[in-house]
Amino acid sequence: MFLIPLLLGAGLILVGFALMTDHRGIAQRTVDTYLNPVHADPSLLRTFNRLGFEHPGMDFLRYAPLQRRLVRIWGGFMCVFGLGFLAAGVVLFVRA
């Protein structure tokens, strides 16, 4: 039972550190891939086009540096949550 929080905590810490430190440009790739509306669902883009206005995120390039910074900040939060899960796993391990 203690193994799940330990593994989840370790995984969150590793992913959070990778995002926070922008290891090999992962924060940039995350922003370009997941937050860019050009990569959105084609039916969603068609719906906005049919309604006669642009997708709200189409001014993406103007806000890309801010979004990259926010992804790095959320990576830091993931590290903190991972440390919490890791601490809970250690407590469960010690009690067992």
Secondary structure, 3 states (H helix, E strand, C coil): CCHHHHHHHHHHHHHHHHHHHCHHHHHHHHHHHHCCHHHCCHHHHHHHHHHCCCCCCCCHHHHHHHHHHHHHHHHHHHHHHHHHHHHHHHHHHHHC
